């Protein structure tokens, strides 16, 4: 039997939601589907939970009476009582009899009865969790503003986890845990970089009871049974503490608190957290930031999402920013574009924070600003970060790089000069570069300024296009278009670039042949996914010297490919080549033929490599078109000078006078 994938299970869960449609609000689907999924999964797979007899699926599915809602309620209650350490209070608000009749309940049971949820039935051990996360995302979309209260877009979560890089043996904490995505992604990151099952302690707190239950269930469905997610108001009363009442500290803190929430200073326990001051009651954003700072180990790293207002609002918030910056607690400010988060269209930013030890010695006295407002992909109802966008942000942060229009390292002296205003645009302007000023002499008398052409010739040269392919000399400072004109030359650019393009794509193909052998050697070792940094670096180093694509285009192409093929590579590592063929066959709804091993391998690696090359080809084609656009822009600006226009006007006047004379007008 072909293993059940996360995509298949997610479709089945959406099918369950269709049964509930019209019977309850969409926001309530989550609780019902969550409970049914847990009952079936726990019963199918021994060891997930302790399952008493009345909570076993055969007992539920075999019931023929009229009180099916009561049977489900009792099954869930007994399952909770048998596993209080992980399920206490998770389903306390759920009543299957409410708004659902026996017909709908029987349809739900029959629907889940056909879902195979044993480990042997599933492609990966976390398939149930991955599918559950997909429906949480859909529920967040439909919930509007309320969706943002429990669900952070997973692309943002992955970005934040990669910024702080949790390590084996560390502790990770999310004080505003929502549905638990930060903790789950931290677990996944450590598994993929340090090996499956690497030690990682997970902690969270969430004020909303239903959302806290969702987080605990989400961790459980991902196979995480040792996380600690507590219910309570983190700002007023943080619950993770040590003996003696001292706050527990953590190696990594990742969180997306509610924006501009209210708080009461009188209700805040552990006021020592607010070392740098207190904000107005309706603006708790920097209070939440200070909680993160207070719960970091001295060498810890945190990442917190905030609205942009925390960067520039005055009064008490300015003084708090001053304290944080002067205390060397702020490492980076990363602005991401608008409409990325559920329920709000405003742009947000990520603050990368440090424990009391501050950043590494080579970064002290400076803060990195990254303006990634243009690194989003516009969606129908919401914008999102693609893997290539995440890769560029992470790359700039790790390399501590100055990239014009994207990132800049700023001294504390400059920040102090600006009164600790951290508005990202003050330091990094991401606006598109303006066109060069029109050369007046060229506009009057003709020619193209050599200075403008020289500034672009490196780009043309990477494609094997030389100056005399485009222009002929006019003077020491100016060039002329070729005799057949600008448009004809522009049309020849693809042919002029073809040889160098072919060489570049051949290098990409050669790299893949070597890389695929390396991947094949690691298949089945449970370490294949650890190859990502090595493969990305070698891909970049192989193709970057050609100059056709820059380092961020290359790493972005690789990152997008790896993300799209992640589960294929994971299946290759766990189940071998036949496993990948099986999942492709499942995805296309056709029966997989059992091919000879060598032919199977050829199919798998050829398909994987072809997709990567396709991404590279599209980028190369876009760069080639950029050359055509640049050349045509010179034509628009300079092909016809004022002198040419005057000559044309004079010639037209002469022809008009001659014609009038022919007609007898003098």
N, C-alpha and C positions, 0 to 999 in steps of 0.2 A: 504493500500500500504506500502511495506517495505521501510523505509527511504533510501535515496541515500547516500552511504558512500564516503569518500575521495578517497579510492582506485578505486571505480567505476568511479567517476568523472575524476580522473587522467587518467584512461584508455580511457575515452571519449575524453579528451583533446589531448592525443597522437593520437587518431583517426583523430582529426582535423588536426594535424600536417601532417598526411599521405596525406591529400588532398593537402597540400601545397608543398609536397616534389617534387623537380625537378623544381618548379616555382620560387624559391628564395633560398637564402642561409639559412642554418639552424638557424643562429643567428638572422634572420629576422622573423622567425616563432613567436618568443616571442611577438612581438608587435601586430601582427594580432590576435593571439589567446587571448592575454590579452584584446584587445578591444572587441572582440566578447563575451568573458566571462563576461565582465563588462556590456555590453549592455543587455545581457540576464538576468543577476542577478539583475540589477537595475530595470528592467521592471517587473520581476517576483515577487520581494519582495518589497512591499511599505515601504518607510521609509529609505531604504538604501541610496538613493539619490533623489533629486527632478528631476522627469523625464518628460520633455516636450512631447507633443503629437508625434512629428516626431521622437523621440528617443524611443518610445514604441515598444516593440517587434512585436505586431500584425501589426503595420505599416510597419515594415521591412519585416517580413515573408510574408505578403500579397502582396508585390509589384511584379508585373508580367512584368514590362517593361525591357528595355535594359540597363538602367542606374543604376543598382544595386549598383555599386561602389560609385556613387554620393549620393545615398540614405544613404548608410552606413557612408560616410564621413560627411554628414549633420547631421545625427543622433548623431554621436560622437561629432561634434562641438556644437550642441545645448545642449547635456548633459553636456559638459564642461562649457559652458556659464552659465548654470543654477546652477553649483556647483563649481564656481571658487575657493572657499576657499580650496577645496581638489583636484580639477582636473586641475587647470590652468597649461597649458603647458605639461600635461602628454602625450598627443598624438599628439603633434605639428608636429612630423616628419612622421606621418603615413598617407599614401594615399592608400586607397583600390584599386584604379584603376591602381596603379603601379604594373606591372608584373602579375596581376591577371585578367583573363577574366571573362565574365559573368558566364561561366560554373563552374569555380572554386568557385566564390563568391556564386552562387546559392547552390552549394554542401555544402559550409560552413554554410550558413543560414539554410539549411535543417538539417544539422548535429546538430547544436545548438538548433534548434526548438524542438528536441526530449529530450533535457536535462531539467529535472525538478529542478528549482533552487529557489523555494520559501522555506522559513524557514521550513514550514510543510513538505516539500519534503525531507529535508536534515537531516541526523542523528544528526549533531551538527551544531551550528551556524557558525562555522569557517570552514566547509567542503570545501567551495569554495577556501578559503585561503590555506588550507592544500594541496588541489589538485594542486593549482597554484604553491606552493612551490616545489612540487614534479617535476613538469615540468621544473621549474627553475634549479633544480639540474641536470636534464637530459640535459638541454641546456648547463649548465656549463661543463658537461662532454664532450660534443661534441665540445665546443668552445676552448678547450685546454687552452693555457696560458690566453686568454681573459676571460675564465670562472672564473679564480681566481680574476679578477678585480671586479666582482659583486657578487660572491657567496662564502660564507664561509661554509665549511661542517657543517651540523647541529649538528653532535656529538661534534665538537669543540665549537660551539655556546652554546650548553647546558652545557658543562664543564665550560665555562667562566661565564655564568650566575650563575651557582651554586657556583662558587668561590666567587662572590661578593654579592650574596643573596640580591637582591633588596626587599624593604619592601613597604607595603601600604603607600601611601602618599608621596613617594619619587619621585625624577626626575631621568631619565635615558637618557644618551646621547651617540650617536655614531657619532664621527666626520668624519668617513669614512664609510658611512652607507651601501654602496653596495645595495643589494636588500632588506635591512631592517630586516634581520634575527635576529640580536641581539635585536632589539627593540621588535619584535614580541615574541621572546622567553622570554624576561624579563616580558612582559605582561602575557604570559602563566604561568610563574613561580609564579607570584604574585596571579593570579587567583586561582591556585591550592593550594597555601599555605595560602592565606588570604580570599578566597572566590571570586566567580565570580563577576566581576564588581568592584573589589577593585580599589581605586583611584591610578593612576600611570601616571605621566607626561612623555611623550616621545618626544625626540628631536634628530634630525640627520642632517647631511650635506653631500652632495655628489657632486663631481666635474663633473662627466659625466652626460650629460643631459638625455640620454636614461636610464641609470641606476638609476638616481634620480627618474624618472617617474616610473620605475619598483618598487622601494621601496615604493613610495606613494600609488601605486595601490595595492601592497602586503599588506600593512597595512589596506587599505580599505576593501579588500576581507576577511581579518581576523576580520572585524567588528570594526576596530580601526579608528575612524573618527576625533579624537582630537590630533593626533600626528602632529609634525611640522618637516618636512624634507625639507630643503632648498637646493638650487643648488648653488654651489660655491666651490672654492679652500680653504679648511679649513686651510691649513698651511699659505697661503698667506693672506687670509681674512676671519677669522671666523665670521659667520653671526649672531650667537645667542648672543645678547648683551642686556644690560639693558639701561635704560635712563641714559644719560651722557656718553654713549659709552663704559662703562665698560663691560668686558666679563661676560656673565652669568656663574654661577657655578652650579655644579650638584652633586647629592648624589652618583650616580654610573655612571661610564664611561666604556663602552665596545666597543672595536674596533679592526679591522684587517686592518691596512693601507697597501697600496702598498709597497712592499719591495724596498729599495734602490732607492727611487724616487729622481728626481732632484728638486731643488728649487733655487730661487734667493734671497739672503739676502735683497737686495734693495726693493723687492716687498712684504716683510713680514710686515704686519701691526701687531700691538700689540707685538713689539719685547720684551716687558717685560716678555713674556711667556718663553723666552729662558734664564732663570735665571742661568743655569749652563754652558752655552756656546753655540757655533755654530759649526756645523759639516761641513765637506767638502761638496761641492754643490751636488755631486751625491750620497750622503749617508745621506738622511734625516730621517733615522729611529729614531735616538735619538731626533731629532727635534719634530717628532710626539709624542714621549713619553713625552717630556716636555710640549707639548700642552695638553696632558691628565692631567698631574700634575697641570697645570695652571688652568684647568677648574673644578677641584674637590673642593667641599666644604671642610673646614678644617677636618671634620670627614668622608669625602667621601672615596670610594674605587674604584679603576679602574683595569681593566685587558686589556692588549694590546698584540697583536701578533707581534713578531719581528723575523727577521732572527737571527741565532746564532752569526753572526758577531758583533752585538752590544755588545755582552758579553765580547769580548776580543780585538777588534781593538784598536790600540794605538792612540797616538797624542791627538787631541782635544776630541775624544770620550772617552778616558781614563779619562780625567779631568771631563767630564760630568758625567761619572759613579761614580767617586769619590764624586762629589757634591750630587748626588742622594742618594748614600749609606750613606754618612756622615750626610745628612739631614734627615735621617730616613724616606725616602719616598718609599723605596723598601722593600716589605714584603716577596716576594717569587719569585723564578725563576723556571719555570716548563718547562722541555724539552720534546717535543713530537717527535715521530719518523719521519722518512723521508717519502716523497711521500704521505702526508696526504692532502695537499692543491691542488686545481686545478691549473694546469699550471706550477707547479714547484715540483721537486723531492727533493729539499733540506730540511733538517730538520728545524723546527722552534721552537720557545719557547714562553711562555706566561709569561709576567711580571705582578705580582700583586702589585699594587701601592697604596699608601696612601696619603690622604690630609696632610696639614701642621701639623695636630695634631699627625701624625705618627701612628704606630700600637699600639695595646693595651699594657699596661705596662708590662705584662708578656712576651711580644715578642720583646721588645725594645733591641737594641744592638745586634740583631741577624737577620739572613736571612735564610729562608728555601729553600733548593735546592731539587728539585724532578727530578730524571732522569727516565722519563717514555718512553724512546726510545723503550723499548721492550713491552710496553703496547699498541701495535697496532696489528690489524689483517690484514694480507696480503690479498689484493684483486687482481683481475685480472689486472686492470690498475691503481688502486689507493689503498693505505692503508687506514684504517679507525679505529676510536675508537669505541669499543663496549660499551654498558652500564656498563659492569663489569670493563672495563678499566677506564671509567670516575669515577665510584664509588670509586675505589682504590685511584685515584689521589685526589679526593675531600676529602675522608676520611683522607688521610695523611695530607692534608693541614689543615683541621679543627682540627685535633688532635695534629697538630704541632709535628709530630712523626718522630723519627729516626728509619728507617727501612733499615736494611743492604741491599746494592745493589739497593736501591730505593730512599730513602730520608734521608736528614741529615740537622740538624740545625747548622748553621755555625756562629761563632762570627764575629763581625766587625773587631776585631784584626786580625783574620786569613785572612779575605778578604784584609785588608790593607797590611798585610805581603806579599800577592800575588799581590800587586800593583793594587788592585781593578779589577783584572781579574775575571770575573764571569763565566768562562767556566765551565759548569755543571760537566763535567767528572773530572775536577780537584778536585771536592768535593765529588762526588758520582760516583763510578764505577759500571756500571750495567752489566759488563761482567759476563758470567756464572762462578760460583765458580769452581776453579780448583780441580781436584781429589787430595786426600791426597797423600803425597809422599809415594812411595813404601817403606814398611818396609823391610830393607835389611835382617835382621835376619830371618823374616818369609819367605822371598823369598829363603834364603839359606837352612833353616832347617825345614821349614814347620810351619803350624799354622796360625791363623788369629789374628792380634793384638787386644787385648781387648779394647784399646782406640778407635779404629775405630768403633767397634761394639757398645760400650757404647754411642758413639755420635749419633747413629741412633736408639737405643733401645726405646726411648720415642715414636718414630713414630710407631715402631712395636708393642709396648705395647698398644697404642691406639686401635689397631685392635685385642687386646687380645692374641698376640703372645709373648711367653716368651723366654728367652735365651735358656733354655734347649729344646725348640722346634726346635732350629736352630743349636746348637753346643753342643759339649761336652768338658769338661775341658781338657786342655793340661798342662798348668802351670799357675803361678800367673798372667802372662802378656799375655798369648796366649791361644787361643781356637782351637779346631779341628772340622772339619766338621763331621757330623754324618756318621756312617758306610756305609749307602747306597749312600753317595756322595752328592755333591752340587746340581746337576740338579734335583735329586729326591726330595730333600728337597724344592727346589724352586717351584717345581710343586705342593707341598702340601700347599703352603702359602695361596692360595684362600680358601681352605677348613678350614684352621686354623683361617682365618679372618671372616668366614661366620657368626658365632654367633654374634660377636660384630657389624658387618655390619647390620644384621637384627635388632638388638636393636636400632641402630642409625636411620635407616629408619623408624622404628616404632615411634620413637620420632618425626621425621619429620611429619609423618601422624597424630599423636596426636596433634601436634602444629597446623596443618592445620584445623583440626576439630574445634578447639577453635577459630582460626583466622577467618575461614569462617563464623562462627556465628556472630562475631564482624563486619565483612564486611556486612553481611545481615542486621544487625541492622541499619547500616548507609546508606543503599541503599535508594535513594530518598530524602536524606537530603541536597544534593548539597555540602556535606562535605566529601564524601567518599575518594576522592583523597588526602585529608589532612592526612589520616591515614598512608601514606607511611612511614614516619620516625618511628612512633610507631610500626608498623608491622615489619619493618626491624630490629629494635632493639630487639624485642621480639623473632624473628626468630633466630637471632645471639645468644642471651643469652640462648635460649633453647638448641641449638646444639653445641655451642662452647665448653662447659665443656667436651664433649666426646673426644676431641683432634684429631678427625679424619680429620676434615677440619679446616683451620685457619679462622680468622675473615674476611679476605679479600676474601677468597673463598666463604664464606657464604653470605656476603653482596653483592658480585658480582653475585652470583646465583640469589639472590632475586632481585637485580637491573635489571638483564637481563630479568627475568620473568615479573617483573612489566612493563618494557618497552614494551615487546611483547604483553602484555595483557592490556596495558593502555587504549585503546579505548573500550575494553570489559568492564572494570571496570567503565569507564566514562559512557558507555551506561547503565550499571546496575544502576548507580546513577541517571541518567536522565530519563530512560524509564522502569526500572525494569527488572525482569528476562526475560520476554518475548522479550524485546528489544535485549538482548544478543543472545537468540536463533534465532531471526530474522536475526541478522547480520551474524551469523555463517551460516545460511541457504543461505544467499545471497552470502557469500564468496565461498560456495561449489556449487552454482548454482542449488540448489534443493529447493523445496517448503517447508517452515516450517510448520509442523503440530502443531496445537494448543493443547498443552499437558495440563493435569491438573497442577495446580499451584505447588503442592508439587513435582511432577515428574519433572517439568521444573527446579525447584530449585535444585533438586538432580543432574540433568544433568549438569547444569551450574557449580555448585561448585565442582562436581567430576572432570569435565574436567579441570577447573582452577587448582585444587590441584594436579591432575595427572601430569600436565606439570611441575609444580614446583618440585615435587618429582623426575621426570625424570631428571631434571637438576642436582639435588643432587646426584642421583644414578650414573650419568656419572662422576661426580667429585670424588665420592667414588671409583669407578672402576679405575679411573686414579691413585688415591693415592695407591690403592692396587697393581697396576702394578708397581708403583714406588718401592714398597717394594721388589717385585720380581726382578726388575732390580738391586737394591742395592745388594741383596743377590748374584745374579749371578756375579756382578762385583767383589765381594770378591772371588768367585770361579775362575774368570779369573786371578786374581792377585796372589792368594795364594794356590789354591787347589793342584797344582803341584810345589814342591820346587826344588831347585837345587839338593839337596840330593836325592830326588825322581828320578830326571832325571839321576843322576849318577848311582843309583841302577838299573834303567831300562836299562841304557847303559851297565852296567856290566852284567846283566842278558842276554841281547841281545848278548853280546860278548861270553858268555858261550855257549848259544844255537848255535851260529854261529860256534864256534870251534868244538862242538860236531857233528854238521852236516858235517863239512868239514872232520872230522875224519872218519865218516861213508862213505864218498865218496872216501876215500883213500888218502886224502891230509893230510900231517903231517908237 
